[in-house]
Amino acid sequence: MTEEKLNEYYSCGEIIPKEAHMQSHEQSIKAQKITMEMNSCFHTPEELNELFSELTGKKVTDISIFPPFYTDYGKNIL
């Protein structure tokens, strides 16, 4: 299932299929690991951009983040 399809399920407000729920759970675990890294150590702005890019799955080069930072599963931010 694509991330776009998963985001569609969440935006429509209906019950999501088990496959989508499992994928969302996996993405959430990955997002927890990335946000834990963002929030637990000092990072340069460039390093935070790299972590945020990994979190969202989209290249980010000039975002300002002031940890602590929280998200559900990350892919629906941008």
MOPAC internal coordinates of N, CA, C and O (Angstrom, degrees):
PM7 1SCF
backbone

  N    0.0000 0     0.00 0     0.00 0    0    0    0
  C    1.4386 1     0.00 0     0.00 0    1    0    0
  C    1.5330 1   108.49 1     0.00 0    2    1    0
  O    1.2310 1   120.58 1   -43.76 1    3    2    1
  N    1.3089 1   116.49 1   136.24 1    3    2    1
  C    1.4597 1   120.54 1  -179.39 1    5    3    2
  C    1.5278 1   110.20 1   -77.59 1    6    5    3
  O    1.2310 1   121.16 1   -21.01 1    7    6    5
  N    1.3236 1   115.40 1   158.99 1    7    6    5
  C    1.4569 1   120.14 1   176.88 1    9    7    6
  C    1.5229 1   110.68 1   -64.60 1   10    9    7
  O    1.2310 1   120.51 1   146.07 1   11   10    9
  N    1.3373 1   116.62 1   -33.93 1   11   10    9
  C    1.4592 1   120.21 1   178.85 1   13   11   10
  C    1.5327 1   110.61 1   -62.78 1   14   13   11
  O    1.2310 1   120.90 1   137.39 1   15   14   13
  N    1.3414 1   115.89 1   -42.61 1   15   14   13
  C    1.4640 1   120.13 1   179.41 1   17   15   14
  C    1.5310 1   110.33 1   -65.56 1   18   17   15
  O    1.2310 1   120.65 1   139.81 1   19   18   17
  N    1.3222 1   116.36 1   -40.19 1   19   18   17
  C    1.4589 1   120.30 1   178.07 1   21   19   18
  C    1.5320 1   110.39 1   -61.95 1   22   21   19
  O    1.2310 1   120.45 1   136.30 1   23   22   21
  N    1.3273 1   116.74 1   -43.70 1   23   22   21
  C    1.4656 1   120.14 1   177.77 1   25   23   22
  C    1.5241 1   111.49 1   -63.60 1   26   25   23
  O    1.2310 1   120.00 1   145.75 1   27   26   25
  N    1.3334 1   117.61 1   -34.25 1   27   26   25
  C    1.4668 1   120.99 1   176.23 1   29   27   26
  C    1.5275 1   110.91 1   -61.28 1   30   29   27
  O    1.2310 1   120.74 1   135.73 1   31   30   29
  N    1.3320 1   116.18 1   -44.27 1   31   30   29
  C    1.4635 1   119.64 1   178.57 1   33   31   30
  C    1.5223 1   111.01 1   -57.87 1   34   33   31
  O    1.2310 1   120.34 1   136.57 1   35   34   33
  N    1.3204 1   116.96 1   -43.43 1   35   34   33
  C    1.4539 1   119.82 1  -178.50 1   37   35   34
  C    1.5169 1   112.84 1   -70.63 1   38   37   35
  O    1.2310 1   120.05 1   146.82 1   39   38   37
  N    1.3130 1   117.50 1   -33.18 1   39   38   37
  C    1.4617 1   119.58 1  -177.65 1   41   39   38
  C    1.5276 1   113.16 1   -78.18 1   42   41   39
  O    1.2310 1   119.67 1   159.66 1   43   42   41
  N    1.3294 1   118.23 1   -20.34 1   43   42   41
  C    1.4654 1   119.79 1  -177.17 1   45   43   42
  C    1.5246 1   113.05 1   -84.40 1   46   45   43
  O    1.2310 1   119.82 1   164.38 1   47   46   45
  N    1.3373 1   117.95 1   -15.62 1   47   46   45
  C    1.4562 1   120.56 1   176.42 1   49   47   46
  C    1.5205 1   115.17 1    77.97 1   50   49   47
  O    1.2310 1   119.93 1  -169.23 1   51   50   49
  N    1.3244 1   117.74 1    10.77 1   51   50   49
  C    1.4544 1   120.93 1   179.12 1   53   51   50
  C    1.5255 1   110.30 1   -96.88 1   54   53   51
  O    1.2310 1   120.84 1   -10.02 1   55   54   53
  N    1.3155 1   116.01 1   169.98 1   55   54   53
  C    1.4564 1   120.86 1   176.26 1   57   55   54
  C    1.5249 1   108.28 1   -66.46 1   58   57   55
  O    1.2310 1   121.04 1   -46.96 1   59   58   57
  N    1.3255 1   115.62 1   133.04 1   59   58   57
  C    1.4578 1   118.72 1  -178.19 1   61   59   58
  C    1.5201 1   110.87 1   -93.47 1   62   61   59
  O    1.2310 1   119.96 1   -29.98 1   63   62   61
  N    1.3278 1   117.69 1   150.02 1   63   62   61
  C    1.4631 1   120.87 1   178.43 1   65   63   62
  C    1.5334 1   111.03 1   -67.08 1   66   65   63
  O    1.2310 1   121.02 1   -20.89 1   67   66   65
  N    1.3165 1   115.64 1   159.11 1   67   66   65
  C    1.4619 1   121.61 1  -177.84 1   69   67   66
  C    1.5281 1   111.27 1   -57.14 1   70   69   67
  O    1.2310 1   119.76 1   138.28 1   71   70   69
  N    1.3287 1   118.05 1   -41.72 1   71   70   69
  C    1.4629 1   121.57 1   179.76 1   73   71   70
  C    1.5289 1   110.89 1   -57.08 1   74   73   71
  O    1.2310 1   120.63 1   135.97 1   75   74   73
  N    1.3302 1   116.40 1   -44.03 1   75   74   73
  C    1.4611 1   120.56 1  -179.98 1   77   75   74
  C    1.5203 1   110.53 1   -67.55 1   78   77   75
  O    1.2310 1   120.52 1   140.88 1   79   78   77
  N    1.3140 1   116.61 1   -39.12 1   79   78   77
  C    1.4674 1   120.04 1   178.26 1   81   79   78
  C    1.5292 1   110.90 1   -62.47 1   82   81   79
  O    1.2310 1   120.15 1   136.40 1   83   82   81
  N    1.3204 1   117.33 1   -43.60 1   83   82   81
  C    1.4588 1   120.83 1  -179.32 1   85   83   82
  C    1.5311 1   110.57 1   -64.70 1   86   85   83
  O    1.2310 1   120.17 1   138.61 1   87   86   85
  N    1.3195 1   117.27 1   -41.39 1   87   86   85
  C    1.4610 1   120.60 1   178.21 1   89   87   86
  C    1.5219 1   109.80 1   -64.66 1   90   89   87
  O    1.2310 1   120.32 1   138.40 1   91   90   89
  N    1.3098 1   117.00 1   -41.60 1   91   90   89
  C    1.4556 1   121.10 1   178.53 1   93   91   90
  C    1.5296 1   110.95 1   -61.94 1   94   93   91
  O    1.2310 1   120.82 1   140.02 1   95   94   93
  N    1.3252 1   116.03 1   -39.98 1   95   94   93
  C    1.4588 1   120.53 1   178.70 1   97   95   94
  C    1.5295 1   110.22 1   -63.32 1   98   97   95
  O    1.2310 1   119.72 1   136.13 1   99   98   97
  N    1.3153 1   118.14 1   -43.87 1   99   98   97
  C    1.4591 1   121.86 1   177.98 1  101   99   98
  C    1.5332 1   110.88 1   -61.72 1  102  101   99
  O    1.2310 1   120.46 1   136.86 1  103  102  101
  N    1.3275 1   116.72 1   -43.14 1  103  102  101
  C    1.4651 1   120.87 1   178.73 1  105  103  102
  C    1.5323 1   110.67 1   -64.57 1  106  105  103
  O    1.2310 1   120.77 1   143.16 1  107  106  105
  N    1.3242 1   116.13 1   -36.84 1  107  106  105
  C    1.4588 1   120.80 1   179.20 1  109  107  106
  C    1.5213 1   111.61 1   -64.38 1  110  109  107
  O    1.2310 1   120.17 1   138.22 1  111  110  109
  N    1.3306 1   117.27 1   -41.78 1  111  110  109
  C    1.4640 1   121.63 1   178.05 1  113  111  110
  C    1.5343 1   109.34 1   -62.13 1  114  113  111
  O    1.2310 1   120.25 1   134.86 1  115  114  113
  N    1.3293 1   117.13 1   -45.14 1  115  114  113
  C    1.4601 1   121.21 1   178.52 1  117  115  114
  C    1.5286 1   110.38 1   -61.60 1  118  117  115
  O    1.2310 1   120.19 1   137.22 1  119  118  117
  N    1.3328 1   117.24 1   -42.78 1  119  118  117
  C    1.4633 1   121.40 1   179.18 1  121  119  118
  C    1.5226 1   110.86 1   -63.48 1  122  121  119
  O    1.2310 1   120.12 1   141.98 1  123  122  121
  N    1.3278 1   117.38 1   -38.02 1  123  122  121
  C    1.4679 1   120.47 1   178.01 1  125  123  122
  C    1.5252 1   110.76 1   -61.64 1  126  125  123
  O    1.2310 1   120.47 1   137.99 1  127  126  125
  N    1.3244 1   116.71 1   -42.01 1  127  126  125
  C    1.4689 1   120.79 1   179.16 1  129  127  126
  C    1.5274 1   110.85 1   -63.34 1  130  129  127
  O    1.2310 1   120.55 1   135.72 1  131  130  129
  N    1.3313 1   116.56 1   -44.28 1  131  130  129
  C    1.4651 1   120.31 1  -178.32 1  133  131  130
  C    1.5232 1   110.70 1   -67.94 1  134  133  131
  O    1.2310 1   119.84 1   134.35 1  135  134  133
  N    1.3295 1   117.92 1   -45.65 1  135  134  133
  C    1.4655 1   119.69 1  -179.29 1  137  135  134
  C    1.5265 1   111.15 1   -67.48 1  138  137  135
  O    1.2310 1   120.08 1   147.54 1  139  138  137
  N    1.3168 1   117.45 1   -32.46 1  139  138  137
  C    1.4664 1   119.98 1   174.90 1  141  139  138
  C    1.5287 1   109.75 1   -61.76 1  142  141  139
  O    1.2310 1   120.33 1   136.63 1  143  142  141
  N    1.3170 1   116.97 1   -43.37 1  143  142  141
  C    1.4634 1   121.04 1   177.33 1  145  143  142
  C    1.5257 1   110.36 1   -63.29 1  146  145  143
  O    1.2310 1   120.12 1   137.57 1  147  146  145
  N    1.3238 1   117.37 1   -42.43 1  147  146  145
  C    1.4632 1   121.09 1  -179.73 1  149  147  146
  C    1.5283 1   111.10 1   -62.58 1  150  149  147
  O    1.2310 1   120.73 1   141.42 1  151  150  149
  N    1.3301 1   116.20 1   -38.58 1  151  150  149
  C    1.4570 1   121.07 1  -171.39 1  153  151  150
  C    1.5272 1   114.82 1   -91.64 1  154  153  151
  O    1.2310 1   119.54 1   165.42 1  155  154  153
  N    1.3182 1   118.49 1   -14.58 1  155  154  153
  C    1.4640 1   119.52 1  -171.96 1  157  155  154
  C    1.5240 1   114.93 1   -99.21 1  158  157  155
  O    1.2310 1   119.83 1   166.50 1  159  158  157
  N    1.3195 1   117.94 1   -13.50 1  159  158  157
  C    1.4646 1   121.75 1  -177.14 1  161  159  158
  C    1.5243 1   109.55 1  -137.38 1  162  161  159
  O    1.2310 1   121.67 1   -18.79 1  163  162  161
  N    1.3198 1   114.42 1   161.21 1  163  162  161
  C    1.4627 1   118.70 1   171.89 1  165  163  162
  C    1.5228 1   108.82 1   -72.94 1  166  165  163
  O    1.2310 1   120.83 1   -42.73 1  167  166  165
  N    1.3297 1   116.01 1   137.27 1  167  166  165
  C    1.4621 1   122.04 1   175.21 1  169  167  166
  C    1.5190 1   108.70 1  -135.76 1  170  169  167
  O    1.2310 1   121.27 1   -37.05 1  171  170  169
  N    1.3166 1   115.17 1   142.95 1  171  170  169
  C    1.4634 1   119.80 1   174.02 1  173  171  170
  C    1.5290 1   108.34 1   -68.11 1  174  173  171
  O    1.2310 1   120.11 1   -17.17 1  175  174  173
  N    1.3187 1   117.40 1   162.83 1  175  174  173
  C    1.4613 1   119.15 1   176.08 1  177  175  174
  C    1.5330 1   112.41 1   -56.65 1  178  177  175
  O    1.2310 1   120.34 1   142.94 1  179  178  177
  N    1.3199 1   116.96 1   -37.06 1  179  178  177
  C    1.4712 1   120.18 1   179.13 1  181  179  178
  C    1.5294 1   111.04 1   -65.07 1  182  181  179
  O    1.2310 1   120.67 1   138.81 1  183  182  181
  N    1.3187 1   116.33 1   -41.19 1  183  182  181
  C    1.4694 1   120.09 1   178.30 1  185  183  182
  C    1.5265 1   111.11 1   -65.67 1  186  185  183
  O    1.2310 1   120.49 1   140.37 1  187  186  185
  N    1.3305 1   116.67 1   -39.63 1  187  186  185
  C    1.4657 1   119.69 1   177.23 1  189  187  186
  C    1.5221 1   111.06 1   -64.47 1  190  189  187
  O    1.2310 1   120.16 1   142.14 1  191  190  189
  N    1.3323 1   117.31 1   -37.86 1  191  190  189
  C    1.4664 1   120.42 1   175.96 1  193  191  190
  C    1.5233 1   110.86 1   -61.75 1  194  193  191
  O    1.2310 1   120.11 1   139.06 1  195  194  193
  N    1.3360 1   117.40 1   -40.94 1  195  194  193
  C    1.4633 1   120.93 1   177.95 1  197  195  194
  C    1.5337 1   111.34 1   -64.28 1  198  197  195
  O    1.2310 1   120.64 1   135.15 1  199  198  197
  N    1.3229 1   116.38 1   -44.85 1  199  198  197
  C    1.4716 1   119.68 1   178.88 1  201  199  198
  C    1.5229 1   110.93 1   -64.22 1  202  201  199
  O    1.2310 1   120.52 1   138.62 1  203  202  201
  N    1.3425 1   116.61 1   -41.38 1  203  202  201
  C    1.4600 1   120.36 1   179.53 1  205  203  202
  C    1.5240 1   110.43 1   -65.52 1  206  205  203
  O    1.2310 1   120.09 1   143.12 1  207  206  205
  N    1.3192 1   117.44 1   -36.88 1  207  206  205
  C    1.4629 1   121.23 1   176.53 1  209  207  206
  C    1.5224 1   110.50 1   -63.32 1  210  209  207
  O    1.2310 1   120.80 1   138.14 1  211  210  209
  N    1.3246 1   116.08 1   -41.86 1  211  210  209
  C    1.4685 1   119.96 1   177.56 1  213  211  210
  C    1.5282 1   110.61 1   -64.25 1  214  213  211
  O    1.2310 1   120.84 1   140.04 1  215  214  213
  N    1.3243 1   116.00 1   -39.96 1  215  214  213
  C    1.4623 1   121.01 1  -179.52 1  217  215  214
  C    1.5220 1   111.98 1   -64.08 1  218  217  215
  O    1.2310 1   120.31 1   134.62 1  219  218  217
  N    1.3325 1   117.02 1   -45.38 1  219  218  217
  C    1.4624 1   120.79 1  -174.50 1  221  219  218
  C    1.5224 1   113.62 1   -88.47 1  222  221  219
  O    1.2310 1   120.54 1   160.28 1  223  222  221
  N    1.3381 1   116.57 1   -19.72 1  223  222  221
  C    1.4581 1   119.68 1  -176.07 1  225  223  222
  C    1.5090 1   112.47 1    78.56 1  226  225  223
  O    1.2310 1   120.47 1  -166.45 1  227  226  225
  N    1.3392 1   116.70 1    13.55 1  227  226  225
  C    1.4659 1   122.11 1   179.36 1  229  227  226
  C    1.5168 1   108.59 1  -131.68 1  230  229  227
  O    1.2310 1   120.17 1   -38.16 1  231  230  229
  N    1.3243 1   117.28 1   141.84 1  231  230  229
  C    1.4575 1   121.95 1  -178.64 1  233  231  230
  C    1.5180 1   110.54 1   -65.93 1  234  233  231
  O    1.2310 1   121.11 1   -54.62 1  235  234  233
  N    1.3231 1   115.49 1   125.38 1  235  234  233
  C    1.4615 1   122.43 1   178.26 1  237  235  234
  C    1.5232 1   107.60 1  -124.00 1  238  237  235
  O    1.2310 1   120.36 1   -48.47 1  239  238  237
  N    1.3285 1   116.92 1   131.53 1  239  238  237
  C    1.4637 1   119.20 1  -177.99 1  241  239  238
  C    1.5195 1   114.24 1  -124.51 1  242  241  239
  O    1.2310 1   119.46 1   163.84 1  243  242  241
  N    1.3131 1   118.64 1   -16.16 1  243  242  241
  C    1.4669 1   118.04 1  -173.73 1  245  243  242
  C    1.5304 1   113.16 1  -142.11 1  246  245  243
  O    1.2310 1   120.16 1  -139.72 1  247  246  245
  N    1.3049 1   117.30 1    40.28 1  247  246  245
  C    1.4532 1   120.44 1   178.75 1  249  247  246
  C    1.5312 1   108.96 1   -96.52 1  250  249  247
  O    1.2310 1   120.28 1   -34.63 1  251  250  249
  N    1.3204 1   117.07 1   145.37 1  251  250  249
  C    1.4616 1   121.42 1   176.50 1  253  251  250
  C    1.5185 1   108.35 1  -105.56 1  254  253  251
  O    1.2310 1   120.78 1   -57.95 1  255  254  253
  N    1.3099 1   116.11 1   122.05 1  255  254  253
  C    1.4623 1   121.96 1   179.40 1  257  255  254
  C    1.5194 1   107.85 1  -122.21 1  258  257  255
  O    1.2310 1   120.91 1   -47.85 1  259  258  257
  N    1.3241 1   115.87 1   132.15 1  259  258  257
  C    1.4415 1   121.52 1   175.97 1  261  259  258
  C    1.5173 1   108.43 1  -117.35 1  262  261  259
  O    1.2310 1   120.25 1   -85.63 1  263  262  261
  N    1.3309 1   117.14 1    94.37 1  263  262  261
  C    1.4685 1   120.39 1  -177.93 1  265  263  262
  C    1.5254 1   111.20 1   -57.43 1  266  265  263
  O    1.2310 1   119.39 1   -28.37 1  267  266  265
  N    1.3312 1   118.77 1   151.63 1  267  266  265
  C    1.4617 1   125.04 1    13.40 1  269  267  266
  C    1.5247 1   112.36 1   -79.81 1  270  269  267
  O    1.2310 1   121.46 1   -32.95 1  271  270  269
  N    1.2942 1   114.81 1   147.05 1  271  270  269
  C    1.4566 1   123.65 1  -178.72 1  273  271  270
  C    1.5248 1   108.18 1  -123.40 1  274  273  271
  O    1.2310 1   120.29 1   -43.77 1  275  274  273
  N    1.3277 1   117.05 1   136.23 1  275  274  273
  C    1.4663 1   122.08 1  -179.70 1  277  275  274
  C    1.5223 1   110.06 1  -130.91 1  278  277  275
  O    1.2310 1   121.00 1   -31.04 1  279  278  277
  N    1.3320 1   115.69 1   148.96 1  279  278  277
  C    1.4588 1   121.27 1   176.19 1  281  279  278
  C    1.5188 1   109.21 1  -155.90 1  282  281  279
  O    1.2310 1   119.97 1   -13.33 1  283  282  281
  N    1.3343 1   117.67 1   166.67 1  283  282  281
  C    1.4566 1   120.65 1   177.70 1  285  283  282
  C    1.5214 1   110.04 1   -80.23 1  286  285  283
  O    1.2310 1   120.16 1   110.23 1  287  286  285
  N    1.3310 1   117.31 1   -69.77 1  287  286  285
  C    1.4679 1   119.01 1   176.87 1  289  287  286
  C    1.5201 1   112.62 1  -133.74 1  290  289  287
  O    1.2310 1   120.05 1  -177.49 1  291  290  289
  N    1.3100 1   117.50 1     2.51 1  291  290  289
  C    1.4531 1   122.01 1   167.02 1  293  291  290
  C    1.5102 1   118.66 1    86.24 1  294  293  291
  O    1.2310 1   119.93 1   144.70 1  295  294  293
  N    1.2981 1   117.75 1   -35.30 1  295  294  293
  C    1.4706 1   120.21 1  -172.11 1  297  295  294
  C    1.5273 1   112.91 1   -72.60 1  298  297  295
  O    1.2310 1   119.98 1   164.18 1  299  298  297
  N    1.3114 1   117.65 1   -15.82 1  299  298  297
  C    1.4631 1   120.31 1  -177.14 1  301  299  298
  C    1.5318 1   113.02 1   -99.50 1  302  301  299
  O    1.2310 1   120.07 1  -166.70 1  303  302  301
  N    1.3296 1   117.47 1    13.30 1  303  302  301
  C    1.4691 1   120.28 1  -176.88 1  305  303  302
  C    1.5210 1   111.67 1   -76.98 1  306  305  303
  O    1.2310 1   119.83 1   130.35 1  307  306  305
  N    1.3264 1   117.93 1   -49.65 1  307  306  305
  C    1.4704 1   120.80 1  -176.96 1  309  307  306
  C    1.4956 1   111.57 1   -99.52 1  310  309  307
  O    1.2310 1   120.10 1   180.00 1  311  310  309

